[in-house]
Amino acid sequence: MSEVTRFDPAPSRLKYRVERMMLTPFYRLLLRVGLPFALTFGAASWWLSYEENREWIVLAYVDARAAIQERPEFMVELMAIDGADPSIDADIREIVPLDFPVSSFDLDLDQMRRTITGLDAVKSASLFVRQGGVLQVNVRKREPVVLWRTEAGLELLDREGVMTGPVAERAEHPDLPVIAGAGADQHVNEALRLVAAAGPLMHRLRGLERMGERRWDVVLDRGQRILLPETGAVRALERAIAMDQAVDMLARDIVAVDLRLRERPTLRMTQSALEDLWRIRQIEAGGN
């Protein structure tokens, strides 16, 4: 009688190790996530290896983007500028040329703002797209406070000494004081304080001239000047005005009132006044 082979229910060593490995979280995650990802990545890489497939994706992206950006609600139809006079308005439209309609996605508002504020007459600007497809530009322009006379002509300056534009004739801005001299644009605020202090002489004031880039001369009509010191110019001018009001000093035949030395103010007389003075002294000396 032949021997019967019994079935051993115990797993083989290899099967046992595989089953134990499959029970670990890492390998379960690898089969559930890693293997599908690897297969997908491999298939996508193979598909993208063909140039026509890559071109198809680029064209599809461009078409989809254009379809979104060119929707009517994203199109800008015109530009509105507030806070600018006609000349500034024209300059802005010239340096920011836009071919309307244009998509709001194609507008670099920061670059446009920097371009606009690069204009001499513009102090600051803000830009945004408002409802109705309008590019709104709000401008804060520089306010000129003085006229600066240079060799090239007249320039308008604001309080910071920034040029806001040229002027053809003095008569275009009769209300603004005139300053001159190298470096005068760096001391506009001091010049305005001097103009304010010269109120009693305003009917005779012709302007201020910066001398040697260090100090000011007050220029009056009849060729008269008040020479001010480097420091304390406003107070020195107030002293000169007080002397004029006391003895009618500036009505006399003098060329300049030199106040550069506080302890020793000096009057410079005209040539005819000096000749008259010498003649009087000679007569007095002869009479004695």
Secondary structure, DSSP 8 states (H G I E B T S, - for coil): ---------S--HHHHHHHHHHTSHHHHHIIIIIHHHHHHHHHHHHHHTSHHHHHHHHHHHHHHHHHHHTSGGGEE-EEEEES--HHHHHHHHHHS---SSEEGGG--HHHHHHHHHTSTTEEEEEEEEETTTEEEEEEEE----EEEEETTEEEEE-TT--EEEEES-GGG-TTS-EEESTTGGGGHHHHHHHHHHTGGGTTTEEEEEEETTTEEEEEEGGG-EEE--SSSHHHHHHHHHHHHHHH-GGGSSEEEEE-SSTT--EEEE-HHHHHHHHHHHHHHHHH-
